[in-house]
Amino acid sequence: MWAAYYQSHEGRPVSPLLKRALTCVDEGVMYRQAVDLGCGAGHETCFLIETGWQVLAVDKEPQAIERVHRLIDQDYHSRLDVRAIAFEELAELPDATLIHAGLSLPFCHPKSFASLWTMILSSLTPGGVFVGQLFGDRDDWSSNPAMTFHSGAAVADLLDGLDIRFMRELDEDGKSLRGPKRWHRFDIIATKPA
């Protein structure tokens, strides 16, 4: 399945949500450490590295990690760290000014989600930016017990204490690699108070 995903995303543009989030990073920040949780096809990791960030790319699929290594220019490899590990097994994250989780957090098992979210919040430095998506409880995949879904109220609870810079709820018909799909998701950009 993931090989088909990477192939279908070949040549797609970098996430507009990530680009928007970068405008929320304080220009004076010297510590430019980012984490790409669920780096997948590698586009966002490459973009961050090419724009001057140190990046830890995390994905449970070894194929994703291999792909990131292939996409990154040799001159930039010193800016890349990788971990081929499932979210459920992740024990720590580095201090980070930016954490990107593009359509990846819902694939964390519900039993492990709270500890993953706590880890994300702990690793964000003051003024740091979280950008990513959470899937809503009306999503077509919400019956999958191995994935995590949130109501609007639950999303608000998760973001309590953060400064919300952008949030959009999408509830619409669309497509997935498996065919037609009802998407219910929350696009989020939030900063940790300085």
TORKOL-4160 file (C-alpha; in steps of 0.2 Angstrom, whole numbers, padded with zeros to 4 digits, m for minus):
194
<pt num="1" X="0000" Y="0000" Z="0000"/>
<pt num="2" X="0013" Y="0013" Z="0005"/>
<pt num="3" X="0023" Y="0010" Z="m0011"/>
<pt num="4" X="0008" Y="0015" Z="m0021"/>
<pt num="5" X="0006" Y="0030" Z="m0010"/>
<pt num="6" X="0023" Y="0036" Z="m0013"/>
<pt num="7" X="0021" Y="0033" Z="m0032"/>
<pt num="8" X="0005" Y="0043" Z="m0032"/>
<pt num="9" X="0013" Y="0057" Z="m0023"/>
<pt num="10" X="0028" Y="0058" Z="m0035"/>
<pt num="11" X="0030" Y="0076" Z="m0040"/>
<pt num="12" X="0017" Y="0083" Z="m0029"/>
<pt num="13" X="0020" Y="0101" Z="m0022"/>
<pt num="14" X="0025" Y="0104" Z="m0004"/>
<pt num="15" X="0011" Y="0105" Z="0008"/>
<pt num="16" X="0003" Y="0123" Z="0008"/>
<pt num="17" X="m0001" Y="0121" Z="0026"/>
<pt num="18" X="0018" Y="0118" Z="0030"/>
<pt num="19" X="0023" Y="0133" Z="0020"/>
<pt num="20" X="0010" Y="0143" Z="0029"/>
<pt num="21" X="0016" Y="0137" Z="0046"/>
<pt num="22" X="0034" Y="0143" Z="0041"/>
<pt num="23" X="0027" Y="0161" Z="0041"/>
<pt num="24" X="0023" Y="0158" Z="0060"/>
<pt num="25" X="0041" Y="0154" Z="0064"/>
<pt num="26" X="0050" Y="0169" Z="0072"/>
<pt num="27" X="0063" Y="0175" Z="0059"/>
<pt num="28" X="0076" Y="0178" Z="0073"/>
<pt num="29" X="0076" Y="0160" Z="0078"/>
<pt num="30" X="0093" Y="0153" Z="0077"/>
<pt num="31" X="0089" Y="0135" Z="0082"/>
<pt num="32" X="0081" Y="0128" Z="0067"/>
<pt num="33" X="0077" Y="0110" Z="0072"/>
<pt num="34" X="0062" Y="0102" Z="0064"/>
<pt num="35" X="0054" Y="0085" Z="0066"/>
<pt num="36" X="0044" Y="0077" Z="0051"/>
<pt num="37" X="0033" Y="0064" Z="0059"/>
<pt num="38" X="0027" Y="0052" Z="0046"/>
<pt num="39" X="0039" Y="0059" Z="0033"/>
<pt num="40" X="0031" Y="0047" Z="0020"/>
<pt num="41" X="0035" Y="0052" Z="0002"/>
<pt num="42" X="0049" Y="0064" Z="0009"/>
<pt num="43" X="0044" Y="0080" Z="0000"/>
<pt num="44" X="0042" Y="0091" Z="0016"/>
<pt num="45" X="0058" Y="0084" Z="0024"/>
<pt num="46" X="0067" Y="0089" Z="0008"/>
<pt num="47" X="0059" Y="0106" Z="0007"/>
<pt num="48" X="0064" Y="0109" Z="0026"/>
<pt num="49" X="0082" Y="0104" Z="0023"/>
<pt num="50" X="0084" Y="0114" Z="0007"/>
<pt num="51" X="0077" Y="0130" Z="0017"/>
<pt num="52" X="0090" Y="0128" Z="0031"/>
<pt num="53" X="0082" Y="0117" Z="0044"/>
<pt num="54" X="0090" Y="0102" Z="0053"/>
<pt num="55" X="0077" Y="0088" Z="0051"/>
<pt num="56" X="0073" Y="0072" Z="0061"/>
<pt num="57" X="0062" Y="0062" Z="0049"/>
<pt num="58" X="0052" Y="0048" Z="0057"/>
<pt num="59" X="0042" Y="0035" Z="0048"/>
<pt num="60" X="0038" Y="0017" Z="0053"/>
<pt num="61" X="0041" Y="0012" Z="0034"/>
<pt num="62" X="0059" Y="0008" Z="0030"/>
<pt num="63" X="0055" Y="0012" Z="0012"/>
<pt num="64" X="0050" Y="0030" Z="0017"/>
<pt num="65" X="0067" Y="0032" Z="0026"/>
<pt num="66" X="0076" Y="0025" Z="0011"/>
<pt num="67" X="0066" Y="0037" Z="m0001"/>
<pt num="68" X="0071" Y="0052" Z="0010"/>
<pt num="69" X="0089" Y="0047" Z="0009"/>
<pt num="70" X="0088" Y="0046" Z="m0010"/>
<pt num="71" X="0079" Y="0063" Z="m0012"/>
<pt num="72" X="0091" Y="0073" Z="m0001"/>
<pt num="73" X="0106" Y="0080" Z="m0010"/>
<pt num="74" X="0123" Y="0073" Z="m0003"/>
<pt num="75" X="0128" Y="0091" Z="0002"/>
<pt num="76" X="0113" Y="0091" Z="0014"/>
<pt num="77" X="0115" Y="0074" Z="0022"/>
<pt num="78" X="0123" Y="0082" Z="0037"/>
<pt num="79" X="0106" Y="0091" Z="0041"/>
<pt num="80" X="0096" Y="0075" Z="0041"/>
<pt num="81" X="0093" Y="0062" Z="0055"/>
<pt num="82" X="0081" Y="0048" Z="0052"/>
<pt num="83" X="0072" Y="0035" Z="0063"/>
<pt num="84" X="0063" Y="0020" Z="0056"/>
<pt num="85" X="0051" Y="0018" Z="0070"/>
<pt num="86" X="0032" Y="0017" Z="0074"/>
<pt num="87" X="0024" Y="0031" Z="0084"/>
<pt num="88" X="0019" Y="0019" Z="0097"/>
<pt num="89" X="0038" Y="0014" Z="0100"/>
<pt num="90" X="0045" Y="0032" Z="0099"/>
<pt num="91" X="0052" Y="0036" Z="0116"/>
<pt num="92" X="0058" Y="0054" Z="0114"/>
<pt num="93" X="0060" Y="0068" Z="0101"/>
<pt num="94" X="0073" Y="0082" Z="0101"/>
<pt num="95" X="0069" Y="0100" Z="0106"/>
<pt num="96" X="0061" Y="0107" Z="0090"/>
<pt num="97" X="0056" Y="0124" Z="0083"/>
<pt num="98" X="0044" Y="0115" Z="0071"/>
<pt num="99" X="0035" Y="0099" Z="0071"/>
<pt num="100" X="0026" Y="0094" Z="0055"/>
<pt num="101" X="0014" Y="0079" Z="0055"/>
<pt num="102" X="0006" Y="0079" Z="0038"/>
<pt num="103" X="m0009" Y="0067" Z="0038"/>
<pt num="104" X="0001" Y="0055" Z="0050"/>
<pt num="105" X="m0005" Y="0057" Z="0068"/>
<pt num="106" X="m0021" Y="0047" Z="0065"/>
<pt num="107" X="m0011" Y="0032" Z="0061"/>
<pt num="108" X="m0005" Y="0031" Z="0079"/>
<pt num="109" X="m0014" Y="0018" Z="0089"/>
<pt num="110" X="m0027" Y="0026" Z="0101"/>
<pt num="111" X="m0019" Y="0018" Z="0116"/>
<pt num="112" X="m0002" Y="0027" Z="0112"/>
<pt num="113" X="m0009" Y="0044" Z="0105"/>
<pt num="114" X="m0010" Y="0053" Z="0122"/>
<pt num="115" X="0009" Y="0049" Z="0126"/>
<pt num="116" X="0014" Y="0054" Z="0108"/>
<pt num="117" X="0004" Y="0071" Z="0109"/>
<pt num="118" X="0013" Y="0074" Z="0126"/>
<pt num="119" X="0030" Y="0071" Z="0118"/>
<pt num="120" X="0026" Y="0083" Z="0104"/>
<pt num="121" X="0021" Y="0097" Z="0116"/>
<pt num="122" X="0036" Y="0093" Z="0127"/>
<pt num="123" X="0048" Y="0094" Z="0113"/>
<pt num="124" X="0042" Y="0110" Z="0105"/>
<pt num="125" X="0052" Y="0125" Z="0111"/>
<pt num="126" X="0044" Y="0141" Z="0117"/>
<pt num="127" X="0037" Y="0149" Z="0102"/>
<pt num="128" X="0039" Y="0133" Z="0092"/>
<pt num="129" X="0026" Y="0128" Z="0079"/>
<pt num="130" X="0016" Y="0113" Z="0077"/>
<pt num="131" X="0008" Y="0110" Z="0060"/>
<pt num="132" X="m0002" Y="0095" Z="0054"/>
<pt num="133" X="m0019" Y="0086" Z="0053"/>
<pt num="134" X="m0030" Y="0076" Z="0065"/>
<pt num="135" X="m0044" Y="0065" Z="0058"/>
<pt num="136" X="m0062" Y="0069" Z="0064"/>
<pt num="137" X="m0074" Y="0056" Z="0070"/>
<pt num="138" X="m0085" Y="0057" Z="0055"/>
<pt num="139" X="m0071" Y="0051" Z="0043"/>
<pt num="140" X="m0075" Y="0036" Z="0033"/>
<pt num="141" X="m0060" Y="0027" Z="0042"/>
<pt num="142" X="m0066" Y="0031" Z="0059"/>
<pt num="143" X="m0072" Y="0013" Z="0062"/>
<pt num="144" X="m0054" Y="0007" Z="0061"/>
<pt num="145" X="m0049" Y="0003" Z="0079"/>
<pt num="146" X="m0030" Y="0004" Z="0076"/>
<pt num="147" X="m0032" Y="0023" Z="0071"/>
<pt num="148" X="m0035" Y="0038" Z="0081"/>
<pt num="149" X="m0050" Y="0050" Z="0077"/>
<pt num="150" X="m0056" Y="0066" Z="0087"/>
<pt num="151" X="m0072" Y="0076" Z="0089"/>
<pt num="152" X="m0071" Y="0095" Z="0087"/>
<pt num="153" X="m0071" Y="0096" Z="0106"/>
<pt num="154" X="m0057" Y="0083" Z="0108"/>
<pt num="155" X="m0046" Y="0093" Z="0096"/>
<pt num="156" X="m0050" Y="0109" Z="0106"/>
<pt num="157" X="m0044" Y="0100" Z="0122"/>
<pt num="158" X="m0028" Y="0095" Z="0113"/>
<pt num="159" X="m0024" Y="0112" Z="0108"/>
<pt num="160" X="m0028" Y="0120" Z="0125"/>
<pt num="161" X="m0013" Y="0131" Z="0130"/>
<pt num="162" X="m0007" Y="0133" Z="0112"/>
<pt num="163" X="m0009" Y="0149" Z="0102"/>
<pt num="164" X="m0020" Y="0143" Z="0087"/>
<pt num="165" X="m0013" Y="0152" Z="0072"/>
<pt num="166" X="m0024" Y="0143" Z="0059"/>
<pt num="167" X="m0037" Y="0129" Z="0060"/>
<pt num="168" X="m0049" Y="0123" Z="0047"/>
<pt num="169" X="m0061" Y="0108" Z="0048"/>
<pt num="170" X="m0064" Y="0099" Z="0032"/>
<pt num="171" X="m0079" Y="0087" Z="0030"/>
<pt num="172" X="m0081" Y="0082" Z="0012"/>
<pt num="173" X="m0081" Y="0068" Z="m0001"/>
<pt num="174" X="m0065" Y="0065" Z="m0009"/>
<pt num="175" X="m0053" Y="0051" Z="m0014"/>
<pt num="176" X="m0040" Y="0040" Z="m0007"/>
<pt num="177" X="m0029" Y="0026" Z="m0014"/>
<pt num="178" X="m0043" Y="0014" Z="m0009"/>
<pt num="179" X="m0057" Y="0024" Z="m0019"/>
<pt num="180" X="m0070" Y="0036" Z="m0014"/>
<pt num="181" X="m0069" Y="0042" Z="0004"/>
<pt num="182" X="m0077" Y="0054" Z="0016"/>
<pt num="183" X="m0064" Y="0065" Z="0023"/>
<pt num="184" X="m0066" Y="0073" Z="0040"/>
<pt num="185" X="m0050" Y="0082" Z="0046"/>
<pt num="186" X="m0044" Y="0096" Z="0055"/>
<pt num="187" X="m0029" Y="0106" Z="0048"/>
<pt num="188" X="m0019" Y="0115" Z="0062"/>
<pt num="189" X="m0006" Y="0127" Z="0064"/>
<pt num="190" X="m0002" Y="0131" Z="0083"/>
<pt num="191" X="0012" Y="0139" Z="0092"/>
<pt num="192" X="0018" Y="0135" Z="0110"/>
<pt num="193" X="0018" Y="0151" Z="0120"/>
<pt num="194" X="0035" Y="0159" Z="0122"/>
